[in-house]
Amino acid sequence: MMAILGALGAVAVLGGTAAWLFLSRAGVRVVLTPPPPSVTAEPQVRLRGQVLGVAPALSLNGAPVVLTADGHFEHTLPLTLGSNAFTLSAVGKPKDGAPEETVNGVHVVERLEQAVYDTRHFYTASGGLSGFTRGATGLKAVRDSFLTGDVDVELKVGALTGSVLESYENAHRPVKGGMPMLVELAVGGGAVRVALKPEEGTVQGEVARPGAPVTLRGRSELHHGKYHVRLEALDGDATDVVLRVRY
């Protein structure tokens, strides 16, 4: 007999990696790694994960999803502007000889225009860094002009998940109009959007991909005593990320 169970949706940390999952009380579960975003400006979202159970099957909004022998899957879902709801339905047995179960999980992704997303969610950080090192040289001069070379900060990251804010300070006084910065970003794998938010005007941003580094010149707004550069991995984890900021 098939048991149809409600699902529990949650963000968890599995083996040091954030994941979104839903599960039955008996053990059939679906794990999405990394967690799907709740808000994005991207035209699509890529779902990667695994169905845990015996003889699993999976459908997305009623359509079957191909699983590997060990239950892994990857699927790209196009997004329209506004609210996008998707339902994952998994069928399987928690163990050999147990009754088959069906568990359902619903997730909603809101897609915004890039400019709207940048303005509303610039200071939202929902990810993290692993395998990173930092270095810095120089002292910030008391000037309000576009400078490079006074402070040279480098961040090397093994893996970037989701979004993070890198913080910088001007020890002397706030700079009118925002801190002028020169930002260079390179990635070895995946895609990363780097952005600066000025005190007035639109957020400036560029996307770096393997073999296509980017340079961004702009001003970063003083927020809670710090200036920020925002990094966001757009397609799962980004690897071998190198961020260099001069100001």
Rosetta blueprint (number, residue, H / E / L):
1 M L
2 M L
3 A E
4 I E
5 L E
6 G L
7 A L
8 L L
9 G L
10 A E
11 V E
12 A E
13 V E
14 L E
15 G L
16 G L
17 T E
18 A E
19 A E
20 W E
21 L E
22 F E
23 L E
24 S L
25 R L
26 A L
27 G L
28 V L
29 R E
30 V E
31 V E
32 L E
33 T L
34 P L
35 P L
36 P L
37 P L
38 S L
39 V E
40 T E
41 A L
42 E L
43 P L
44 Q E
45 V E
46 R E
47 L E
48 R E
49 G E
50 Q E
51 V E
52 L E
53 G L
54 V E
55 A E
56 P E
57 A E
58 L E
59 S E
60 L E
61 N L
62 G L
63 A E
64 P E
65 V E
66 V L
67 L L
68 T L
69 A L
70 D L
71 G L
72 H E
73 F E
74 E E
75 H E
76 T E
77 L E
78 P E
79 L L
80 T L
81 L L
82 G E
83 S E
84 N E
85 A E
86 F E
87 T E
88 L E
89 S E
90 A E
91 V E
92 G E
93 K E
94 P L
95 K L
96 D L
97 G L
98 A L
99 P L
100 E L
101 E E
102 T E
103 V E
104 N E
105 G E
106 V E
107 H E
108 V E
109 V E
110 E E
111 R E
112 L L
113 E L
114 Q H
115 A H
116 V H
117 Y H
118 D H
119 T H
120 R H
121 H H
122 F L
123 Y L
124 T L
125 A L
126 S L
127 G L
128 G E
129 L E
130 S E
131 G E
132 F E
133 T E
134 R E
135 G E
136 A E
137 T E
138 G L
139 L L
140 K L
141 A L
142 V L
143 R L
144 D L
145 S L
146 F L
147 L L
148 T L
149 G L
150 D L
151 V L
152 D E
153 V E
154 E E
155 L E
156 K E
157 V E
158 G E
159 A E
160 L E
161 T E
162 G L
163 S E
164 V E
165 L E
166 E E
167 S E
168 Y E
169 E L
170 N L
171 A L
172 H L
173 R L
174 P L
175 V L
176 K L
177 G L
178 G L
179 M E
180 P E
181 M E
182 L E
183 V E
184 E E
185 L E
186 A E
187 V L
188 G L
189 G E
190 G L
191 A L
192 V E
193 R E
194 V E
195 A E
196 L E
197 K L
198 P L
199 E L
200 E L
201 G L
202 T L
203 V L
204 Q E
205 G E
206 E E
207 V E
208 A E
209 R E
210 P L
211 G L
212 A E
213 P L
214 V E
215 T E
216 L E
217 R E
218 G E
219 R E
220 S E
221 E L
222 L E
223 H E
224 H L
225 G L
226 K E
227 Y E
228 H E
229 V E
230 R E
231 L E
232 E E
233 A E
234 L L
235 D L
236 G L
237 D L
238 A E
239 T E
240 D E
241 V E
242 V E
243 L E
244 R E
245 V E
246 R E
247 Y L
